[in-house]
Amino acid sequence: QVQLVESGGGLVQPGGPLSLSCAASGSIFRSMSMAWYRQAPGRQRELVATITVGRSTTYADSVKGRFTISRENGKNTLYLQMNSLKPEDTAVYYCNVDSTYNWPWGQGTQVTVSS
């Protein structure tokens, strides 16, 4: 069973950058479209960005132009570079496959944007 471990979250001021990583335990990662999701307090989990095996990407309108998703298949690792962060980006961020049938969720990593 694939395990996902997210890291890199923290407290950042509005306008600042933050970089997240997600390590997957299995090489099946390399053959899957992957995604970043986030869940803010009191809200449903939402899709933030996706990346295919061929590295085509999509973004939620709310993060387009500010976030960049990437992957390093040799390390079974997914990344999310977040720039120009806003308070409304505050959430727990998770990675998983870009599919209705998700792998077991990791613990996520908390991102808090506040002055």
C-alpha positions in Angstrom: 0.0 0.0 0.0 1.4 3.4 -1.0 2.1 5.8 1.8 2.2 9.6 1.3 4.2 11.9 3.5 3.7 15.7 3.0 6.1 18.2 4.4 7.2 21.8 4.1 4.3 23.7 5.6 4.5 26.5 8.1 3.6 30.0 8.9 4.3 32.6 6.2 3.4 36.3 5.8 1.1 37.3 3.0 3.0 37.7 -0.2 5.6 35.2 0.8 6.6 31.9 -0.8 6.5 28.3 0.5 7.5 25.0 -1.0 5.8 21.7 -0.2 7.0 18.2 -0.9 5.2 14.9 -0.9 7.1 11.6 -0.8 5.4 8.4 -2.0 6.6 5.1 -0.8 6.0 3.1 -4.0 7.3 3.4 -7.6 3.8 3.2 -8.9 3.9 6.9 -8.3 5.8 7.2 -11.6 2.8 5.9 -13.6 0.1 8.0 -11.9 -1.3 11.4 -12.5 -0.9 13.2 -9.1 -2.5 16.2 -7.4 -2.3 18.5 -4.5 -5.4 19.1 -2.5 -6.2 21.4 0.4 -8.8 21.6 3.2 -9.4 24.8 5.1 -11.2 24.7 8.5 -14.9 24.1 8.0 -14.6 23.5 4.3 -14.5 20.5 2.0 -11.2 19.3 0.6 -10.6 21.0 -2.8 -8.3 20.2 -5.7 -5.5 22.7 -6.1 -3.3 21.4 -8.9 -2.7 18.3 -11.0 0.2 16.9 -13.0 0.2 14.0 -15.4 2.9 11.4 -16.1 3.8 13.5 -19.1 4.0 16.6 -16.8 0.9 18.4 -18.2 -0.5 20.6 -15.4 -3.8 22.1 -14.4 -4.6 24.6 -11.6 -7.6 25.8 -9.7 -8.5 29.4 -10.8 -7.7 30.6 -7.2 -4.0 29.6 -7.5 -3.3 30.0 -11.2 -0.2 32.0 -11.8 0.9 31.7 -8.2 1.4 28.0 -7.6 3.5 25.5 -9.6 3.2 21.8 -9.4 6.1 19.5 -10.4 7.3 16.0 -9.9 10.6 14.1 -9.7 9.8 10.5 -10.6 13.3 9.2 -9.7 12.6 10.2 -6.1 8.9 9.4 -6.1 8.3 13.0 -5.0 5.7 15.6 -5.8 6.3 19.3 -5.2 4.2 22.5 -4.9 5.9 25.8 -5.2 3.6 28.5 -3.8 4.3 32.2 -4.4 2.4 35.4 -3.5 0.5 33.5 -0.7 -2.7 35.0 0.5 -4.6 34.4 3.9 -7.2 32.4 2.0 -4.5 29.9 1.1 -4.4 28.8 4.7 -5.3 25.1 4.8 -3.9 21.6 5.4 -2.3 20.5 2.1 -2.4 16.9 0.9 -1.1 15.1 -2.1 -2.7 12.1 -3.7 -3.5 10.6 -7.1 -5.6 12.6 -9.4 -8.5 10.2 -9.3 -11.8 9.4 -7.7 -10.1 6.4 -6.2 -7.5 7.9 -3.9 -4.7 6.2 -2.1 -4.8 6.4 1.7 -4.4 10.0 2.7 -1.3 11.2 4.5 -1.3 13.5 7.5 -1.0 16.6 5.3 1.0 19.7 6.0 -0.4 22.9 7.6 0.1 26.1 5.7 -0.8 29.3 7.6 -0.7 32.6 5.8 -0.9 35.4 8.3 0.9 38.6 9.4 
